[in-house]
């Protein structure tokens, strides 16, 4: 497949969507687990955004692999590639917790009384706290990974090619 659109490598175009949609999916997931009003308003949209993020990652990675064969290999490019290849498990995690929390609040909350009596009031609070910590860790880690990947990618492209002073008079 030719990963070029209008003379530009497709990776360059896709990465802009990917770098936006992944943190948005993470943010919506965190809001949905912490804020009941946001959860009611967002509903299935959180899961759909997380699914879109999940679908964007392998497409963006494939376009990046295509581009990798056509550029000079530098340490900055290698760092970007290494970090980029590790993103998919993080985004799978965001999708899993987004889907899991949506399913729980949509269908599982009706059985919450049974869980509460099984675990006891203190046990259910601890379990809920652990779930919130899991969601925060997955979403925070994913967002941090996207920032690192974007930083190394932009450094690979722009470092040494940018002047803070205008080049033209």
Secondary structure, DSSP 8 states (H G I E B T S, - for coil): ---EETTEEHHHHHHHHHHHHHHHHHHHHHHHHH-HHHHHHHTTHHHHHHHHHHHHHHHHHHHHHHHHTTS---HHHHHHHHHHHTHHHHHHHHHHHHHHHHHHHHTGGGGHHHHHHHHHHHHHHHHHHHHHHHHHHHHHHHHHHHHHHHHHHHHHHHTTS--SS-S--
